[in-house]
């Protein structure tokens, strides 16, 4: 095993379940509406107890050339660009700190983690992908059970990677976007569910008046929300905001 991949296991191993007794879990079907794809994608479920895979999408063969019946987790990790593996390890470490030290591990089932990195394709070339992960189960102590991972090819949208991480809230939870993977004491810029709803409606092409009617609020309130969203997301304009949100799997 490459040292860089071992670094990833070193992040996961201390927090995985010690035995199969997941008391907190949600079904795959409950999460299907949370899967956002802007290009060719595949998914699989990783069991952190023994690092085995299940529910592997056959599309993985078209994208990476792996046999969905025999592919191992190490095969997928080994397809990450060598220059991006360190970032992935830092992103996973940030995720661990976010849940266990910031918002609480009990919130883990109510968030989607998203970041981008380069993956090796079937033809040997590399392309930028968006990675989304959603925890399916935990034990009583917050030990990692199973996670749904979705990998979406996004190089048709951009070849530039910001190397930032976002935590997208589900079930009315707030979202936290554009976090640096290697900064522990950075400011967590919180986006409310209402702000995320507005971002999605902007992405659908609605103007302030149409959004106001949809959400039963005033157009002035929508405008204030838009200004706050642009400021917190470090976006110069709406076009940049929407592009960044698409790349992060938010819309």
NUVORO-999820 format. One record per residue (C-alpha): residue in one letter; y negated, z negated, x. Coordinates in steps of 0.5 Angstrom, whole numbers. Each point is the difference from the previous one (the first is absolute). Layout:
<segus>
segu r: A&py: Y&pz: Z&px: X
...
</segus>
This chain:
<segus>
segu r: X&py: 0&pz: 0&px: 0
segu r: X&py: -7&pz: 2&px: 3
segu r: X&py: -4&pz: -6&px: 1
segu r: X&py: -6&pz: 2&px: -4
segu r: X&py: 5&pz: 0&px: -6
segu r: X&py: 3&pz: -7&px: 2
segu r: X&py: -7&pz: -2&px: -1
segu r: X&py: 0&pz: 2&px: -7
segu r: X&py: 7&pz: -4&px: -1
segu r: X&py: -4&pz: -6&px: 3
segu r: X&py: -5&pz: 0&px: -5
segu r: X&py: 5&pz: 0&px: -6
segu r: X&py: 6&pz: -4&px: 2
segu r: X&py: -4&pz: -7&px: 0
segu r: X&py: -1&pz: 1&px: -7
segu r: X&py: 6&pz: 4&px: -3
segu r: X&py: 4&pz: -4&px: -5
segu r: X&py: 6&pz: -4&px: 3
segu r: X&py: 5&pz: 1&px: -5
segu r: X&py: 0&pz: 4&px: -7
segu r: X&py: -3&pz: -4&px: -5
segu r: X&py: -7&pz: 3&px: -2
segu r: X&py: -3&pz: -3&px: -5
segu r: X&py: -6&pz: 4&px: -1
segu r: X&py: 1&pz: 7&px: -1
segu r: X&py: -2&pz: 6&px: -4
segu r: X&py: 4&pz: 6&px: -2
segu r: X&py: -1&pz: 7&px: 3
segu r: X&py: -2&pz: 3&px: -7
segu r: X&py: -6&pz: -5&px: 0
segu r: X&py: -3&pz: 3&px: 6
segu r: X&py: 1&pz: 8&px: -2
segu r: X&py: -8&pz: 0&px: -3
segu r: X&py: -2&pz: -3&px: 7
segu r: X&py: 2&pz: 6&px: 4
segu r: X&py: -5&pz: 4&px: 2
segu r: X&py: 1&pz: 7&px: 3
segu r: X&py: -5&pz: 5&px: 2
segu r: X&py: 6&pz: 5&px: 4
segu r: X&py: 7&pz: 0&px: 2
segu r: X&py: 3&pz: -7&px: 0
segu r: X&py: 6&pz: -4&px: 0
segu r: X&py: 2&pz: -7&px: -1
segu r: X&py: 6&pz: -5&px: 1
segu r: X&py: 1&pz: -8&px: 0
segu r: X&py: 1&pz: -4&px: 6
segu r: X&py: 4&pz: -6&px: -1
segu r: X&py: -3&pz: -5&px: 6
segu r: X&py: 6&pz: -4&px: 0
segu r: X&py: 4&pz: 5&px: 4
segu r: X&py: -5&pz: 6&px: 0
segu r: X&py: 4&pz: 4&px: -4
segu r: X&py: -2&pz: 6&px: -4
segu r: X&py: 1&pz: 2&px: -8
segu r: X&py: -3&pz: 4&px: -5
segu r: X&py: -2&pz: 5&px: 5
segu r: X&py: -3&pz: 7&px: -2
segu r: X&py: 3&pz: 6&px: 2
segu r: X&py: -6&pz: 3&px: 1
segu r: X&py: 0&pz: -4&px: 7
segu r: X&py: 5&pz: 6&px: 2
segu r: X&py: -6&pz: 5&px: -1
segu r: X&py: -5&pz: -4&px: 3
segu r: X&py: 4&pz: -3&px: 6
segu r: X&py: 6&pz: 3&px: 0
segu r: X&py: 4&pz: -6&px: -1
segu r: X&py: 6&pz: -1&px: -4
segu r: X&py: -2&pz: -4&px: -6
segu r: X&py: 8&pz: -3&px: 0
segu r: X&py: 0&pz: -2&px: 7
segu r: X&py: -7&pz: -1&px: 3
segu r: X&py: -2&pz: -7&px: 3
segu r: X&py: -6&pz: -4&px: 0
segu r: X&py: 0&pz: 1&px: 7
segu r: X&py: 0&pz: 8&px: -1
segu r: X&py: -6&pz: -1&px: -4
segu r: X&py: -4&pz: -4&px: 5
segu r: X&py: 2&pz: 4&px: 6
segu r: X&py: -4&pz: 6&px: -4
segu r: X&py: -6&pz: -4&px: 1
segu r: X&py: -5&pz: 4&px: 5
segu r: X&py: 1&pz: -4&px: 7
segu r: X&py: -8&pz: -1&px: 0
segu r: X&py: 0&pz: -3&px: -7
segu r: X&py: 6&pz: -5&px: 0
segu r: X&py: -5&pz: -6&px: 3
segu r: X&py: -5&pz: 1&px: -6
segu r: X&py: 6&pz: 0&px: -5
segu r: X&py: 2&pz: -7&px: 3
segu r: X&py: -7&pz: -3&px: 0
segu r: X&py: -1&pz: 3&px: -7
segu r: X&py: 7&pz: -4&px: -2
segu r: X&py: -2&pz: -6&px: 4
segu r: X&py: -7&pz: 0&px: -4
segu r: X&py: 4&pz: 1&px: -7
segu r: X&py: 4&pz: -6&px: 2
segu r: X&py: -7&pz: -4&px: 2
segu r: X&py: -3&pz: 2&px: -6
segu r: X&py: 5&pz: -2&px: -5
segu r: X&py: 3&pz: -7&px: 4
segu r: X&py: -7&pz: -2&px: 2
segu r: X&py: -5&pz: 3&px: -5
segu r: X&py: 2&pz: 1&px: -7
segu r: X&py: 7&pz: -3&px: 0
segu r: X&py: 7&pz: 3&px: 0
segu r: X&py: 1&pz: -1&px: -7
segu r: X&py: -5&pz: 5&px: -1
segu r: X&py: 4&pz: 5&px: 4
segu r: X&py: 3&pz: 3&px: -6
segu r: X&py: -7&pz: 2&px: -3
segu r: X&py: -2&pz: 4&px: 6
segu r: X&py: 1&pz: 7&px: 3
segu r: X&py: -1&pz: 1&px: 7
segu r: X&py: -3&pz: 7&px: 3
segu r: X&py: -1&pz: 3&px: 7
segu r: X&py: 1&pz: 6&px: 3
segu r: X&py: 3&pz: 3&px: 6
segu r: X&py: 3&pz: 6&px: 3
segu r: X&py: 8&pz: 2&px: -1
segu r: X&py: 4&pz: 5&px: 3
segu r: X&py: 2&pz: 5&px: -5
segu r: X&py: 7&pz: 4&px: 0
segu r: X&py: -3&pz: 6&px: 5
segu r: X&py: -2&pz: -6&px: 5
segu r: X&py: -7&pz: 1&px: -1
segu r: X&py: -4&pz: -6&px: -3
segu r: X&py: -4&pz: -1&px: -6
segu r: X&py: -5&pz: -6&px: -3
segu r: X&py: 4&pz: -4&px: -5
segu r: X&py: -3&pz: -5&px: -5
segu r: X&py: 5&pz: -6&px: 0
segu r: X&py: 0&pz: -5&px: -7
segu r: X&py: 5&pz: -6&px: 0
segu r: X&py: 1&pz: -4&px: -6
segu r: X&py: 4&pz: -6&px: 0
segu r: X&py: 5&pz: -1&px: -5
segu r: X&py: 3&pz: -7&px: 1
segu r: X&py: -1&pz: -6&px: 4
segu r: X&py: 4&pz: -7&px: 1
segu r: X&py: -3&pz: -7&px: -2
segu r: X&py: -3&pz: -1&px: 7
segu r: X&py: -3&pz: 7&px: 0
segu r: X&py: 5&pz: 3&px: 4
segu r: X&py: 0&pz: 8&px: 0
segu r: X&py: 5&pz: 3&px: -5
segu r: X&py: 0&pz: 7&px: -2
segu r: X&py: -6&pz: 5&px: 1
segu r: X&py: -1&pz: 7&px: -3
segu r: X&py: -3&pz: 5&px: 5
segu r: X&py: -4&pz: 6&px: -1
segu r: X&py: -2&pz: 5&px: 5
segu r: X&py: -4&pz: 6&px: -2
segu r: X&py: -3&pz: 6&px: 4
segu r: X&py: -7&pz: 0&px: 0
segu r: X&py: -2&pz: 5&px: 6
segu r: X&py: -2&pz: 5&px: -5
segu r: X&py: -6&pz: -5&px: -2
segu r: X&py: -2&pz: -2&px: 7
segu r: X&py: 3&pz: -1&px: 7
segu r: X&py: -4&pz: -6&px: 2
segu r: X&py: 3&pz: -6&px: 0
segu r: X&py: -5&pz: -6&px: -1
segu r: X&py: 5&pz: -5&px: 2
segu r: X&py: -2&pz: -5&px: -5
segu r: X&py: 4&pz: -4&px: -5
segu r: X&py: -1&pz: -1&px: -8
segu r: X&py: 3&pz: -5&px: -5
segu r: X&py: 0&pz: 3&px: -7
segu r: X&py: 0&pz: -5&px: -5
segu r: X&py: 5&pz: 1&px: -6
segu r: X&py: 1&pz: -5&px: -7
segu r: X&py: -8&pz: -1&px: 0
segu r: X&py: 0&pz: -2&px: 8
segu r: X&py: -6&pz: 2&px: 4
segu r: X&py: 0&pz: 5&px: 5
segu r: X&py: -1&pz: 0&px: 8
segu r: X&py: -2&pz: 6&px: 3
segu r: X&py: -1&pz: 3&px: 7
segu r: X&py: 2&pz: -6&px: 4
segu r: X&py: 1&pz: 1&px: 8
segu r: X&py: 7&pz: -2&px: 2
segu r: X&py: -2&pz: -4&px: 6
segu r: X&py: -5&pz: -4&px: -2
segu r: X&py: 2&pz: -7&px: -3
segu r: X&py: -7&pz: -3&px: -2
segu r: X&py: -3&pz: 6&px: -3
segu r: X&py: -3&pz: 0&px: -7
segu r: X&py: 4&pz: 2&px: -6
segu r: X&py: -4&pz: 4&px: -4
segu r: X&py: 3&pz: -1&px: -7
segu r: X&py: 0&pz: 5&px: -6
segu r: X&py: 1&pz: -2&px: -7
segu r: X&py: 5&pz: 3&px: -5
segu r: X&py: -7&pz: 3&px: -3
segu r: X&py: -2&pz: 3&px: 6
segu r: X&py: 7&pz: 3&px: 1
segu r: X&py: 0&pz: 3&px: -7
segu r: X&py: -7&pz: 3&px: 1
segu r: X&py: 2&pz: 3&px: 7
segu r: X&py: 6&pz: 3&px: -4
segu r: X&py: -4&pz: 3&px: -5
segu r: X&py: -5&pz: 3&px: 5
segu r: X&py: 6&pz: 3&px: 3
segu r: X&py: 2&pz: 3&px: -7
segu r: X&py: -7&pz: 4&px: 0
segu r: X&py: -4&pz: -5&px: -5
segu r: X&py: -7&pz: -1&px: 1
segu r: X&py: -4&pz: -7&px: -2
segu r: X&py: -1&pz: 1&px: -7
segu r: X&py: 8&pz: 2&px: -1
segu r: X&py: 2&pz: -6&px: 4
segu r: X&py: -4&pz: -5&px: -4
segu r: X&py: 3&pz: 3&px: -6
segu r: X&py: 7&pz: -1&px: 2
segu r: X&py: -1&pz: -7&px: 3
segu r: X&py: -5&pz: -2&px: -6
segu r: X&py: -5&pz: -2&px: 5
segu r: X&py: -7&pz: 3&px: 1
segu r: X&py: -2&pz: 6&px: 4
segu r: X&py: -5&pz: -5&px: 4
segu r: X&py: 6&pz: -5&px: 2
segu r: X&py: 4&pz: 6&px: 2
segu r: X&py: -5&pz: 2&px: 5
segu r: X&py: -1&pz: -7&px: 3
segu r: X&py: 8&pz: 0&px: 1
segu r: X&py: 0&pz: 7&px: 3
segu r: X&py: -6&pz: -2&px: 5
segu r: X&py: 4&pz: -6&px: 2
segu r: X&py: 7&pz: 4&px: 1
segu r: X&py: -4&pz: 4&px: 5
segu r: X&py: -3&pz: -5&px: 4
segu r: X&py: 7&pz: -4&px: 0
segu r: X&py: 4&pz: 6&px: 2
segu r: X&py: -5&pz: 2&px: 5
segu r: X&py: 0&pz: 7&px: -3
segu r: X&py: -6&pz: 4&px: 0
segu r: X&py: 1&pz: 4&px: -6
segu r: X&py: 4&pz: 0&px: -6
segu r: X&py: 4&pz: 6&px: 3
segu r: X&py: 2&pz: -4&px: 6
segu r: X&py: 2&pz: -6&px: -4
segu r: X&py: 5&pz: 4&px: -4
segu r: X&py: 3&pz: 4&px: 6
segu r: X&py: 1&pz: -7&px: 3
segu r: X&py: 3&pz: -3&px: -6
segu r: X&py: 5&pz: 6&px: -1
segu r: X&py: 2&pz: -1&px: 7
segu r: X&py: 1&pz: -7&px: -1
segu r: X&py: 4&pz: 1&px: -6
segu r: X&py: -5&pz: -3&px: -5
segu r: X&py: -1&pz: 6&px: -4
</segus>
